[in-house]
Amino acid sequence: MKKHFAAALAVIAISGAAAPATAQIGALKARVPGLGGGAAAAPGDIDSFLATTQQAEQLTRVSAISLLEAVSSKEEATRLRDLLKAAEAKSDPKEREAALRQVTADAAAQLAAVDFSAKSKELEAKATEAERRKIGVAVYNLALAILMDKQAVDQGRGLLQSAGANPMAMASGGGKLLKVKDAAGAISGQMGNLARISAGLPKLMSVGKLAALPTSTTDAPRAIAD
């Protein structure tokens, strides 16, 4: 399982800068046994799509900060959590979304600078059982976020295609369809972030003693203990 996952993540890491986010998600799902498969998600209602996207973004954000704390800087993780609280407190929806997505991007950028090979050796030697569990949970939740992103990409594509073929739907749902486009752009940003740190995930899975990956978007995220 781990070897297949490592190979898939290596492919994504190499091609991440050039490949569209949708292709990256599809490649991961196709190459990793246990990350699900089958037909693309049928287009659902816009509210469901937006809710799913929001959940995936939140899961990515929280998992990235948790990993940053474990493998890089506790101070930076604390700073990002403070920024997260400030973002969540914003009353303007657009400002809130922009601030939340900036927190995600900042966490991912710092994770991308980590030497995961060296860090995994260091953690194997000194990590406590509690720290190992926390790393395992964060990696599991990132894998689940990828599944949720794949489902959201499929659903968003279907929604936009359906609306494009139906002028009446476009006229009546134009405002929400703009939100679908915005959310799709956010997913692309999420997958770029995940691609940048993906090469290190197999090493962290070992440190975290992660035995299995989620197989469905209906799987529950694992709680991260403080």
RARAKA-V586528 format. One record per pair of residues at least 24 apart in sequence whose ideal C-beta (glycine too) atoms are under 10 Angstrom apart, sorted by the first residue. I is the first residue (numbers start at 0). J is the second residue. D is the distance in Angstrom with one decimal. If there is no record, write none. Layout:
i: {I | I}
j: {J | J}
d: {D | D}
This chain:
i: {0 | 0 | 0 | 0 | 0 | 0 | 0 | 0 | 1 | 1 | 1 | 1 | 1 | 1 | 1 | 2 | 3 | 3 | 3 | 3 | 3 | 3 | 4 | 4 | 4 | 4 | 4 | 4 | 4 | 4 | 4 | 4 | 4 | 4 | 4 | 5 | 5 | 5 | 5 | 5 | 5 | 5 | 5 | 6 | 6 | 6 | 7 | 7 | 7 | 7 | 7 | 7 | 8 | 8 | 8 | 8 | 8 | 8 | 8 | 8 | 8 | 9 | 9 | 9 | 10 | 10 | 10 | 11 | 11 | 11 | 11 | 11 | 11 | 11 | 11 | 12 | 12 | 12 | 12 | 12 | 12 | 12 | 12 | 12 | 13 | 13 | 13 | 14 | 15 | 15 | 15 | 15 | 15 | 15 | 15 | 15 | 15 | 16 | 16 | 16 | 18 | 18 | 18 | 19 | 19 | 19 | 19 | 20 | 20 | 20 | 20 | 20 | 20 | 20 | 20 | 20 | 20 | 20 | 20 | 20 | 20 | 20 | 21 | 21 | 21 | 21 | 21 | 21 | 21 | 21 | 21 | 21 | 22 | 22 | 23 | 23 | 23 | 23 | 23 | 23 | 23 | 23 | 23 | 23 | 24 | 24 | 24 | 24 | 24 | 24 | 24 | 24 | 24 | 24 | 24 | 24 | 24 | 24 | 24 | 25 | 25 | 25 | 26 | 27 | 27 | 27 | 27 | 27 | 27 | 27 | 27 | 27 | 28 | 28 | 28 | 28 | 28 | 31 | 31 | 31 | 32 | 32 | 33 | 33 | 33 | 33 | 33 | 34 | 34 | 34 | 34 | 34 | 34 | 34 | 34 | 34 | 35 | 35 | 35 | 35 | 35 | 35 | 35 | 35 | 35 | 35 | 36 | 38 | 39 | 39 | 39 | 39 | 39 | 39 | 39 | 40 | 40 | 40 | 40 | 40 | 40 | 40 | 40 | 40 | 40 | 41 | 41 | 41 | 42 | 42 | 42 | 42 | 42 | 42 | 42 | 42 | 42 | 42 | 43 | 43 | 43 | 43 | 43 | 43 | 44 | 44 | 44 | 44 | 45 | 45 | 45 | 45 | 45 | 45 | 45 | 45 | 45 | 45 | 45 | 46 | 46 | 47 | 47 | 47 | 48 | 48 | 48 | 48 | 48 | 48 | 48 | 48 | 48 | 48 | 48 | 48 | 49 | 49 | 49 | 49 | 49 | 49 | 49 | 49 | 50 | 51 | 51 | 51 | 51 | 51 | 51 | 51 | 51 | 51 | 52 | 52 | 52 | 52 | 52 | 52 | 52 | 52 | 52 | 52 | 52 | 52 | 52 | 52 | 52 | 53 | 53 | 53 | 53 | 53 | 54 | 54 | 54 | 54 | 54 | 54 | 55 | 55 | 55 | 55 | 55 | 55 | 55 | 55 | 55 | 55 | 55 | 55 | 55 | 55 | 55 | 55 | 56 | 56 | 56 | 56 | 56 | 56 | 56 | 56 | 56 | 56 | 56 | 56 | 56 | 57 | 57 | 57 | 57 | 57 | 57 | 58 | 58 | 58 | 58 | 58 | 58 | 58 | 58 | 58 | 58 | 59 | 59 | 59 | 59 | 59 | 59 | 59 | 59 | 59 | 59 | 59 | 59 | 59 | 59 | 59 | 59 | 59 | 59 | 60 | 60 | 60 | 60 | 60 | 60 | 60 | 60 | 60 | 60 | 60 | 60 | 61 | 61 | 61 | 61 | 61 | 61 | 61 | 61 | 61 | 62 | 62 | 62 | 62 | 62 | 62 | 62 | 62 | 62 | 62 | 62 | 62 | 62 | 62 | 62 | 63 | 63 | 63 | 63 | 63 | 63 | 63 | 63 | 63 | 63 | 63 | 63 | 63 | 63 | 63 | 63 | 63 | 64 | 64 | 64 | 64 | 64 | 64 | 64 | 64 | 64 | 65 | 65 | 65 | 65 | 65 | 65 | 65 | 65 | 65 | 65 | 66 | 66 | 66 | 66 | 66 | 66 | 66 | 66 | 66 | 66 | 66 | 66 | 66 | 66 | 66 | 66 | 66 | 67 | 67 | 67 | 67 | 67 | 67 | 67 | 67 | 67 | 68 | 68 | 68 | 68 | 68 | 68 | 69 | 69 | 69 | 69 | 69 | 69 | 69 | 69 | 69 | 69 | 69 | 69 | 69 | 69 | 70 | 70 | 70 | 70 | 70 | 70 | 70 | 70 | 70 | 70 | 70 | 70 | 70 | 70 | 70 | 70 | 70 | 71 | 71 | 71 | 71 | 71 | 71 | 71 | 72 | 72 | 75 | 75 | 75 | 76 | 76 | 78 | 78 | 79 | 79 | 79 | 79 | 80 | 82 | 93 | 96 | 96 | 96 | 99 | 100 | 100 | 100 | 100 | 100 | 103 | 103 | 103 | 103 | 104 | 104 | 104 | 104 | 105 | 106 | 106 | 107 | 107 | 107 | 107 | 107 | 107 | 107 | 107 | 108 | 108 | 108 | 109 | 110 | 110 | 110 | 110 | 110 | 110 | 111 | 111 | 111 | 111 | 111 | 111 | 111 | 112 | 112 | 113 | 113 | 113 | 114 | 115 | 115 | 115 | 115 | 115 | 115 | 115 | 115 | 116 | 116 | 116 | 117 | 118 | 118 | 118 | 118 | 119 | 119 | 119 | 119 | 119 | 119 | 119 | 119 | 120 | 120 | 121 | 122 | 122 | 122 | 122 | 122 | 123 | 123 | 123 | 126 | 126 | 126 | 128 | 129 | 130 | 130 | 131 | 131 | 131 | 131 | 131 | 131 | 132 | 132 | 132 | 132 | 132 | 132 | 133 | 133 | 133 | 133 | 133 | 134 | 134 | 134 | 134 | 134 | 134 | 134 | 134 | 135 | 135 | 135 | 135 | 135 | 135 | 135 | 135 | 135 | 136 | 136 | 136 | 136 | 136 | 136 | 136 | 137 | 137 | 137 | 137 | 137 | 137 | 138 | 138 | 138 | 138 | 138 | 138 | 138 | 138 | 138 | 138 | 138 | 138 | 139 | 139 | 139 | 139 | 139 | 139 | 139 | 139 | 139 | 139 | 140 | 140 | 140 | 140 | 140 | 140 | 141 | 141 | 141 | 141 | 141 | 141 | 141 | 141 | 142 | 142 | 142 | 142 | 142 | 142 | 142 | 142 | 142 | 143 | 143 | 143 | 143 | 143 | 143 | 143 | 143 | 143 | 143 | 144 | 144 | 144 | 144 | 144 | 144 | 145 | 145 | 145 | 145 | 145 | 145 | 145 | 146 | 146 | 146 | 146 | 146 | 146 | 146 | 147 | 147 | 147 | 147 | 147 | 147 | 148 | 148 | 148 | 148 | 148 | 148 | 148 | 149 | 149 | 149 | 150 | 150 | 151 | 151 | 151 | 151 | 151 | 151 | 151 | 152 | 152 | 152 | 152 | 154 | 154 | 155 | 155 | 155 | 155 | 155 | 156 | 158 | 159}
j: {31 | 32 | 33 | 204 | 209 | 210 | 211 | 212 | 201 | 202 | 204 | 205 | 209 | 210 | 212 | 201 | 30 | 31 | 32 | 33 | 34 | 201 | 30 | 31 | 32 | 33 | 34 | 138 | 142 | 197 | 200 | 201 | 204 | 209 | 212 | 31 | 197 | 198 | 200 | 201 | 202 | 204 | 205 | 30 | 31 | 201 | 31 | 32 | 34 | 197 | 200 | 201 | 193 | 194 | 196 | 197 | 198 | 199 | 200 | 201 | 204 | 197 | 198 | 201 | 194 | 197 | 198 | 145 | 190 | 193 | 194 | 195 | 197 | 198 | 200 | 111 | 193 | 194 | 195 | 196 | 197 | 198 | 199 | 200 | 194 | 197 | 198 | 194 | 190 | 191 | 192 | 193 | 194 | 195 | 196 | 197 | 198 | 191 | 194 | 195 | 190 | 191 | 194 | 152 | 187 | 190 | 191 | 148 | 149 | 152 | 183 | 184 | 185 | 186 | 187 | 188 | 189 | 190 | 191 | 192 | 193 | 194 | 148 | 149 | 152 | 153 | 155 | 156 | 183 | 186 | 187 | 190 | 152 | 190 | 145 | 148 | 149 | 152 | 187 | 190 | 191 | 193 | 194 | 197 | 145 | 146 | 147 | 148 | 149 | 150 | 151 | 152 | 153 | 186 | 187 | 189 | 190 | 193 | 194 | 149 | 152 | 153 | 194 | 142 | 145 | 146 | 148 | 149 | 190 | 193 | 194 | 197 | 145 | 146 | 148 | 149 | 150 | 142 | 145 | 212 | 212 | 214 | 142 | 211 | 212 | 213 | 214 | 142 | 143 | 145 | 146 | 149 | 212 | 213 | 214 | 215 | 145 | 146 | 149 | 150 | 212 | 213 | 214 | 215 | 216 | 218 | 214 | 153 | 149 | 150 | 152 | 153 | 154 | 156 | 157 | 149 | 150 | 151 | 152 | 153 | 154 | 155 | 156 | 157 | 216 | 153 | 154 | 157 | 153 | 154 | 155 | 156 | 157 | 158 | 159 | 160 | 161 | 162 | 150 | 153 | 154 | 155 | 157 | 158 | 154 | 158 | 172 | 175 | 154 | 155 | 158 | 162 | 172 | 174 | 175 | 176 | 178 | 179 | 182 | 175 | 178 | 151 | 154 | 158 | 150 | 151 | 153 | 154 | 155 | 157 | 158 | 175 | 178 | 179 | 182 | 183 | 151 | 155 | 158 | 175 | 178 | 179 | 181 | 182 | 151 | 147 | 148 | 150 | 151 | 154 | 155 | 182 | 186 | 216 | 147 | 148 | 150 | 151 | 152 | 154 | 155 | 178 | 179 | 181 | 182 | 183 | 185 | 186 | 189 | 96 | 99 | 151 | 182 | 185 | 143 | 144 | 147 | 151 | 216 | 220 | 143 | 144 | 145 | 146 | 147 | 148 | 149 | 150 | 151 | 152 | 182 | 185 | 186 | 189 | 190 | 216 | 96 | 99 | 100 | 103 | 144 | 147 | 148 | 151 | 182 | 185 | 186 | 188 | 189 | 83 | 99 | 103 | 144 | 147 | 220 | 140 | 141 | 143 | 144 | 145 | 146 | 147 | 148 | 189 | 220 | 100 | 103 | 106 | 107 | 140 | 141 | 143 | 144 | 145 | 147 | 148 | 185 | 186 | 188 | 189 | 190 | 192 | 193 | 86 | 99 | 100 | 102 | 103 | 104 | 105 | 106 | 107 | 144 | 189 | 192 | 102 | 103 | 106 | 137 | 140 | 141 | 144 | 220 | 223 | 103 | 106 | 136 | 137 | 138 | 139 | 140 | 141 | 142 | 143 | 144 | 193 | 220 | 221 | 223 | 102 | 103 | 104 | 105 | 106 | 107 | 108 | 109 | 110 | 137 | 140 | 141 | 144 | 189 | 192 | 193 | 196 | 102 | 103 | 105 | 106 | 107 | 109 | 110 | 137 | 223 | 106 | 133 | 134 | 136 | 137 | 138 | 140 | 141 | 223 | 224 | 106 | 107 | 109 | 110 | 113 | 133 | 134 | 136 | 137 | 138 | 140 | 141 | 196 | 199 | 200 | 203 | 207 | 105 | 106 | 107 | 108 | 109 | 110 | 113 | 137 | 196 | 106 | 130 | 133 | 134 | 137 | 223 | 118 | 122 | 126 | 130 | 131 | 133 | 134 | 135 | 136 | 137 | 138 | 203 | 206 | 207 | 109 | 110 | 113 | 114 | 115 | 118 | 119 | 121 | 122 | 126 | 134 | 137 | 196 | 199 | 202 | 203 | 206 | 106 | 109 | 110 | 112 | 113 | 114 | 118 | 109 | 113 | 105 | 106 | 109 | 106 | 109 | 102 | 105 | 103 | 105 | 106 | 109 | 106 | 106 | 181 | 181 | 182 | 185 | 185 | 184 | 185 | 188 | 189 | 192 | 185 | 188 | 189 | 192 | 188 | 189 | 191 | 192 | 192 | 192 | 196 | 188 | 189 | 191 | 192 | 193 | 194 | 195 | 196 | 192 | 195 | 196 | 196 | 192 | 193 | 195 | 196 | 199 | 200 | 192 | 194 | 195 | 196 | 197 | 198 | 199 | 195 | 196 | 196 | 199 | 203 | 199 | 196 | 198 | 199 | 200 | 201 | 202 | 203 | 206 | 198 | 199 | 202 | 202 | 199 | 202 | 203 | 206 | 199 | 201 | 202 | 203 | 204 | 205 | 206 | 207 | 202 | 206 | 206 | 202 | 203 | 205 | 206 | 207 | 202 | 205 | 206 | 206 | 207 | 208 | 208 | 224 | 206 | 207 | 203 | 205 | 206 | 207 | 208 | 209 | 207 | 208 | 209 | 221 | 223 | 224 | 207 | 221 | 223 | 224 | 225 | 202 | 203 | 204 | 205 | 206 | 207 | 208 | 209 | 203 | 204 | 205 | 206 | 207 | 208 | 209 | 210 | 221 | 207 | 209 | 220 | 221 | 222 | 223 | 224 | 200 | 203 | 207 | 209 | 221 | 223 | 199 | 200 | 201 | 202 | 203 | 204 | 205 | 206 | 207 | 209 | 212 | 221 | 204 | 207 | 209 | 210 | 211 | 212 | 213 | 218 | 220 | 221 | 213 | 219 | 220 | 221 | 222 | 223 | 192 | 193 | 196 | 197 | 200 | 203 | 212 | 213 | 193 | 200 | 204 | 209 | 211 | 212 | 213 | 214 | 218 | 212 | 213 | 214 | 215 | 216 | 217 | 218 | 219 | 220 | 221 | 189 | 190 | 193 | 213 | 216 | 220 | 189 | 190 | 193 | 197 | 212 | 213 | 216 | 212 | 213 | 214 | 215 | 216 | 217 | 218 | 186 | 189 | 213 | 216 | 218 | 220 | 185 | 186 | 187 | 189 | 190 | 193 | 216 | 186 | 190 | 216 | 215 | 216 | 179 | 182 | 183 | 185 | 186 | 189 | 216 | 183 | 186 | 187 | 190 | 179 | 183 | 179 | 180 | 182 | 183 | 186 | 183 | 183 | 183}
d: {8.7 | 6.9 | 6.3 | 9.2 | 9.4 | 8.5 | 7.5 | 7.4 | 5.9 | 9.8 | 6.2 | 7.0 | 8.5 | 9.8 | 9.6 | 8.4 | 7.1 | 5.8 | 5.5 | 8.1 | 9.4 | 9.8 | 8.8 | 5.4 | 8.5 | 8.1 | 8.2 | 9.8 | 8.3 | 9.6 | 7.4 | 5.8 | 7.1 | 9.5 | 7.0 | 9.6 | 9.6 | 8.6 | 8.1 | 3.8 | 8.5 | 8.6 | 9.7 | 6.8 | 8.5 | 8.9 | 4.5 | 9.3 | 8.1 | 8.3 | 9.8 | 9.4 | 9.2 | 8.7 | 9.1 | 4.0 | 5.9 | 8.4 | 5.5 | 6.2 | 9.8 | 7.9 | 6.0 | 8.5 | 9.8 | 9.0 | 9.8 | 9.5 | 8.7 | 7.8 | 5.0 | 9.5 | 4.9 | 8.2 | 9.8 | 9.8 | 9.8 | 6.2 | 7.5 | 8.4 | 5.0 | 3.9 | 8.7 | 9.5 | 9.2 | 9.8 | 8.4 | 7.9 | 8.1 | 6.5 | 9.4 | 8.4 | 3.0 | 6.3 | 9.8 | 7.3 | 9.3 | 8.3 | 7.9 | 8.7 | 9.2 | 9.6 | 8.0 | 9.7 | 7.3 | 8.7 | 9.8 | 7.8 | 10.0 | 7.2 | 8.8 | 9.3 | 10.0 | 6.2 | 3.9 | 7.9 | 7.6 | 3.7 | 6.4 | 10.0 | 9.1 | 8.3 | 9.4 | 8.5 | 5.1 | 8.6 | 9.5 | 7.7 | 9.1 | 8.5 | 7.9 | 8.0 | 9.9 | 9.3 | 9.0 | 9.3 | 9.6 | 9.9 | 9.2 | 5.1 | 8.0 | 7.9 | 5.6 | 8.8 | 6.5 | 8.8 | 10.0 | 5.6 | 4.3 | 9.3 | 9.2 | 5.9 | 9.0 | 8.4 | 9.8 | 9.6 | 5.8 | 8.9 | 9.7 | 7.1 | 8.3 | 9.2 | 9.9 | 9.0 | 6.0 | 9.2 | 9.5 | 7.8 | 8.9 | 8.7 | 9.0 | 8.0 | 7.7 | 7.5 | 9.9 | 5.4 | 9.8 | 8.5 | 9.0 | 7.4 | 9.1 | 9.4 | 9.0 | 7.0 | 5.0 | 8.2 | 5.5 | 6.8 | 9.5 | 7.2 | 6.4 | 8.5 | 6.1 | 7.6 | 6.9 | 9.5 | 9.6 | 5.7 | 7.7 | 8.8 | 9.4 | 8.0 | 5.5 | 5.8 | 7.6 | 9.4 | 9.1 | 8.9 | 8.6 | 8.5 | 8.8 | 4.0 | 8.4 | 8.1 | 7.6 | 8.2 | 4.8 | 8.3 | 8.8 | 4.3 | 4.9 | 9.6 | 9.5 | 7.5 | 8.6 | 8.3 | 7.7 | 6.6 | 8.3 | 5.8 | 8.4 | 8.0 | 2.9 | 5.0 | 8.8 | 7.6 | 5.6 | 9.4 | 9.6 | 10.0 | 5.6 | 9.9 | 8.0 | 7.7 | 9.4 | 8.3 | 9.9 | 9.4 | 9.4 | 9.2 | 6.1 | 9.1 | 6.6 | 9.8 | 4.6 | 7.2 | 7.3 | 6.0 | 9.5 | 7.8 | 9.7 | 9.8 | 7.6 | 9.6 | 9.3 | 6.4 | 9.9 | 5.0 | 5.8 | 9.0 | 6.0 | 9.2 | 8.9 | 6.2 | 7.1 | 9.2 | 9.1 | 9.3 | 10.0 | 7.8 | 5.9 | 7.2 | 9.3 | 5.9 | 9.7 | 6.2 | 9.1 | 6.5 | 5.1 | 7.0 | 9.3 | 9.0 | 10.0 | 7.7 | 8.1 | 8.2 | 9.5 | 4.8 | 9.4 | 8.9 | 7.6 | 9.3 | 8.7 | 9.3 | 4.3 | 8.0 | 6.7 | 6.3 | 9.1 | 9.1 | 9.4 | 9.5 | 7.9 | 9.1 | 9.8 | 8.7 | 6.3 | 9.0 | 9.1 | 8.9 | 8.6 | 5.2 | 8.5 | 8.6 | 3.8 | 5.1 | 9.3 | 8.3 | 5.9 | 9.9 | 9.5 | 9.0 | 7.2 | 6.8 | 10.0 | 8.7 | 8.9 | 7.1 | 7.2 | 6.8 | 8.2 | 9.1 | 8.9 | 9.4 | 8.5 | 6.1 | 8.0 | 9.0 | 6.2 | 9.9 | 8.1 | 9.1 | 8.8 | 9.9 | 9.4 | 5.5 | 7.8 | 6.4 | 4.3 | 9.7 | 10.0 | 6.8 | 9.4 | 9.5 | 5.8 | 10.0 | 6.0 | 8.8 | 8.2 | 8.3 | 6.8 | 9.6 | 4.4 | 8.7 | 8.8 | 7.9 | 9.9 | 9.7 | 9.6 | 5.1 | 9.3 | 7.1 | 7.0 | 9.6 | 6.7 | 8.4 | 6.0 | 4.5 | 9.6 | 9.9 | 6.9 | 9.2 | 9.0 | 8.9 | 9.6 | 10.0 | 9.4 | 9.4 | 8.3 | 7.2 | 9.8 | 9.3 | 8.5 | 6.9 | 9.9 | 9.0 | 8.1 | 4.7 | 7.8 | 8.4 | 4.2 | 4.7 | 9.2 | 8.6 | 6.6 | 9.6 | 8.4 | 9.7 | 7.9 | 8.8 | 6.4 | 9.4 | 9.0 | 3.9 | 5.5 | 9.8 | 8.7 | 6.1 | 7.9 | 9.5 | 7.5 | 9.2 | 9.6 | 7.1 | 8.7 | 7.6 | 7.7 | 8.8 | 9.3 | 5.1 | 9.9 | 9.6 | 9.4 | 8.7 | 9.4 | 9.2 | 6.4 | 8.2 | 7.3 | 4.2 | 9.5 | 8.0 | 9.4 | 5.3 | 9.9 | 8.1 | 9.6 | 9.7 | 6.1 | 8.7 | 8.9 | 7.0 | 9.7 | 4.5 | 7.4 | 9.4 | 7.5 | 7.6 | 8.9 | 9.0 | 7.0 | 9.7 | 9.2 | 5.4 | 8.9 | 10.0 | 5.7 | 5.7 | 8.2 | 9.1 | 9.7 | 9.7 | 9.5 | 8.0 | 9.7 | 8.8 | 9.8 | 8.9 | 7.6 | 8.1 | 6.3 | 9.1 | 5.9 | 4.9 | 10.0 | 9.9 | 6.9 | 9.8 | 7.9 | 8.5 | 8.6 | 9.7 | 7.4 | 5.3 | 9.3 | 7.2 | 4.9 | 8.3 | 9.0 | 7.2 | 10.0 | 7.6 | 9.3 | 9.6 | 7.9 | 9.4 | 6.9 | 8.7 | 9.7 | 6.0 | 6.9 | 7.8 | 5.3 | 9.8 | 7.8 | 7.3 | 9.6 | 8.5 | 8.2 | 6.0 | 8.1 | 9.1 | 9.9 | 8.8 | 9.2 | 6.2 | 5.5 | 8.5 | 9.9 | 9.7 | 9.3 | 8.1 | 9.4 | 7.8 | 9.4 | 9.6 | 6.1 | 6.6 | 8.6 | 9.9 | 8.9 | 7.5 | 6.9 | 6.4 | 6.8 | 9.3 | 8.9 | 6.5 | 9.8 | 7.9 | 9.4 | 9.0 | 8.5 | 8.0 | 3.3 | 7.5 | 9.4 | 6.0 | 6.3 | 7.9 | 7.7 | 9.5 | 9.5 | 8.1 | 9.7 | 7.3 | 4.4 | 7.6 | 10.0 | 8.0 | 9.3 | 4.0 | 5.7 | 9.8 | 9.4 | 8.8 | 9.4 | 9.7 | 7.8 | 6.4 | 9.6 | 8.5 | 8.1 | 6.9 | 2.9 | 8.1 | 8.7 | 4.9 | 6.8 | 9.6 | 9.4 | 7.9 | 6.5 | 9.6 | 7.8 | 7.6 | 8.3 | 8.5 | 7.7 | 8.9 | 3.6 | 6.6 | 9.5 | 6.7 | 5.5 | 9.9 | 8.6 | 9.2 | 9.3 | 8.8 | 8.1 | 9.3 | 4.7 | 8.9 | 9.1 | 7.5 | 5.8 | 6.2 | 8.7 | 10.0 | 9.0 | 7.3 | 8.5 | 8.7 | 9.9 | 9.8 | 6.1 | 5.4 | 5.7 | 9.4 | 7.1 | 7.9 | 9.7 | 9.1 | 9.2 | 7.3 | 7.7 | 9.9 | 6.3 | 6.6 | 9.4 | 10.0 | 5.4 | 8.4 | 9.5 | 5.4 | 3.7 | 8.7 | 8.2 | 8.2 | 7.2 | 9.6 | 7.9 | 2.9 | 5.8 | 4.3 | 8.5 | 8.0 | 7.4 | 8.6 | 8.4 | 4.4 | 7.3 | 5.3 | 8.0 | 9.7 | 7.7 | 7.6 | 9.6 | 8.8 | 6.8 | 9.6 | 5.7 | 9.0 | 9.8 | 5.2 | 5.2 | 9.7 | 8.9 | 5.7 | 5.6 | 8.6 | 9.8 | 8.6 | 8.1 | 6.0 | 9.7 | 8.2 | 6.8 | 6.6 | 9.0 | 7.8 | 5.4 | 8.5 | 10.0 | 5.0 | 6.2 | 9.5 | 7.7 | 9.9 | 6.6 | 8.1 | 8.8 | 6.9 | 9.3 | 9.8 | 9.9 | 9.5 | 8.0 | 9.0 | 8.8 | 9.7 | 4.7 | 5.6 | 9.6 | 9.4 | 8.2 | 4.3 | 9.6 | 9.0 | 7.4 | 10.0 | 6.1 | 8.5 | 5.8 | 8.5 | 7.3 | 9.6 | 7.4 | 9.4 | 9.7 | 8.5 | 8.8 | 7.8 | 6.3 | 9.0 | 9.5 | 9.0 | 9.8 | 9.0 | 6.1 | 8.1 | 7.0 | 4.9 | 9.5 | 7.9 | 9.3 | 9.5 | 9.4 | 5.1 | 9.8 | 9.6 | 9.7 | 5.3 | 9.3 | 5.9 | 6.0 | 8.0 | 9.4 | 9.3 | 9.1 | 8.2 | 9.5 | 5.1 | 9.8 | 7.3 | 7.9 | 9.4 | 5.7 | 9.4 | 9.0 | 7.2 | 5.9 | 8.7 | 8.4 | 9.1 | 9.8 | 5.5 | 8.3 | 6.7 | 4.7 | 7.4 | 8.0 | 9.3 | 7.8}
